[in-house]
Amino acid sequence: MTAPEQPESSPPAAGSPKGRLARDLALYTVARLGLVAVVTAVILGVAALVGVEFPLIVALVFALVVAFPLSLVLFKNLRRKVNLDIAAVDDDRRRARADLHARLRGEQG
């Protein structure tokens, strides 16, 4: 009888579904934060050109409100990649769980 394989605690490989999910999610997050920064800079720049003093926190709040729907349109492909990666990770977990249940029932896989 062989010992069951233990999952490694090493970080996921970039080619694995978990690795792709981590990479794509990080890229999507950085892109959305960058968009907030750009919109904030535009708001503050326009306010400076007009000669109005605009508080940074208010500009950030407006930028968040504007960047949210804008990011859904601008980063549609990144969002789709993240959704596909999430589905792949869920599928892997579902298969691993089914395999575990089969082994616990004594079935050979």
Backbone torsions as a table, in degrees:
resi	resn	phi	psi	omega
1	MET	NA	129.9	-178.9
2	THR	-96.4	151.8	179.4
3	ALA	-74.5	141.8	177.8
4	PRO	-65.6	146.4	179.3
5	GLU	-69.9	135.5	177.8
6	GLN	-94.9	135.9	177.1
7	PRO	-66.1	141.4	179.7
8	GLU	-79.3	150.7	179.9
9	SER	-96.5	14.8	178.9
10	SER	-74.3	158.5	179.4
11	PRO	-63.7	150.6	-178.4
12	PRO	-65.0	144.7	178.1
13	ALA	-70.5	152.6	-177.0
14	ALA	-63.9	-27.0	179.9
15	GLY	-83.5	-15.3	-179.5
16	SER	-76.3	158.2	178.6
17	PRO	-57.3	-39.2	178.7
18	LYS	-66.2	-39.2	179.2
19	GLY	-66.5	-42.6	177.6
20	ARG	-64.8	-40.0	179.2
21	LEU	-61.7	-45.9	-179.9
22	ALA	-61.8	-43.9	-179.4
23	ARG	-65.3	-48.8	-177.3
24	ASP	-68.1	-36.7	178.4
25	LEU	-67.4	-39.3	176.8
26	ALA	-64.3	-42.5	179.4
27	LEU	-63.8	-42.7	179.5
28	TYR	-64.1	-41.4	179.2
29	THR	-64.9	-45.0	178.8
30	VAL	-63.5	-39.7	179.4
31	ALA	-63.8	-42.6	-179.6
32	ARG	-68.3	-40.2	177.2
33	LEU	-65.5	-38.2	176.5
34	GLY	-63.0	-38.9	177.6
35	LEU	-64.4	-40.3	176.9
36	VAL	-61.7	-42.3	179.8
37	ALA	-63.8	-42.4	-179.6
38	VAL	-65.5	-44.8	-179.6
39	VAL	-64.8	-39.2	176.9
40	THR	-60.8	-44.9	179.4
41	ALA	-62.9	-39.0	178.9
42	VAL	-64.6	-44.6	179.8
43	ILE	-61.2	-46.3	-179.7
44	LEU	-67.6	-35.8	178.4
45	GLY	-66.6	-43.9	178.3
46	VAL	-64.6	-40.2	178.7
47	ALA	-63.0	-39.9	179.3
48	ALA	-68.0	-38.2	178.6
49	LEU	-65.5	-36.5	-179.7
50	VAL	-78.1	-19.2	179.5
51	GLY	91.6	21.4	179.7
52	VAL	-105.3	135.7	176.0
53	GLU	-87.3	120.3	-174.6
54	PHE	-117.3	124.4	-179.8
55	PRO	-64.2	141.7	-178.2
56	LEU	-60.1	-43.5	-176.8
57	ILE	-63.6	-37.3	177.9
58	VAL	-68.2	-40.7	177.5
59	ALA	-62.7	-39.6	178.0
60	LEU	-64.4	-41.4	179.2
61	VAL	-63.9	-46.3	177.7
62	PHE	-61.9	-40.1	-180.0
63	ALA	-63.4	-40.6	176.9
64	LEU	-61.8	-43.7	-179.7
65	VAL	-64.2	-39.6	-179.3
66	VAL	-77.1	-39.3	-174.1
67	ALA	-71.8	-28.2	-177.9
68	PHE	-60.2	-59.0	179.4
69	PRO	-68.1	-30.6	179.4
70	LEU	-65.5	-38.4	179.8
71	SER	-68.7	-29.4	177.0
72	LEU	-63.9	-32.5	180.0
73	VAL	-85.8	-48.0	-175.1
74	LEU	-69.1	-35.5	-174.3
75	PHE	-111.2	36.4	-177.7
76	LYS	-59.6	-42.9	-178.3
77	ASN	-66.4	-40.6	177.4
78	LEU	-63.5	-41.6	-179.6
79	ARG	-64.3	-40.2	177.3
80	ARG	-63.1	-42.0	177.6
81	LYS	-59.8	-44.1	179.4
82	VAL	-62.6	-43.1	179.1
83	ASN	-63.0	-41.1	177.3
84	LEU	-65.2	-39.5	178.2
85	ASP	-65.1	-39.8	177.4
86	ILE	-62.5	-42.7	178.8
87	ALA	-62.9	-39.4	179.4
88	ALA	-66.1	-42.3	178.5
89	VAL	-64.6	-42.0	177.6
90	ASP	-61.9	-41.1	178.7
91	ASP	-63.4	-43.1	177.1
92	ASP	-61.5	-43.2	178.5
93	ARG	-63.8	-41.6	179.5
94	ARG	-62.1	-44.5	178.7
95	ARG	-64.6	-42.7	179.5
96	ALA	-64.1	-38.7	179.0
97	ARG	-67.4	-42.8	177.7
98	ALA	-62.5	-39.9	177.9
99	ASP	-64.1	-42.6	178.8
100	LEU	-62.7	-44.6	179.1
101	HIS	-62.6	-39.5	178.0
102	ALA	-64.0	-42.5	178.8
103	ARG	-66.8	-36.8	178.2
104	LEU	-66.6	-30.4	177.4
105	ARG	-79.7	-9.3	178.6
106	GLY	92.0	10.7	178.6
107	GLU	-79.2	144.7	177.0
108	GLN	-89.9	132.6	-177.4
109	GLY	-112.4	NA	NA
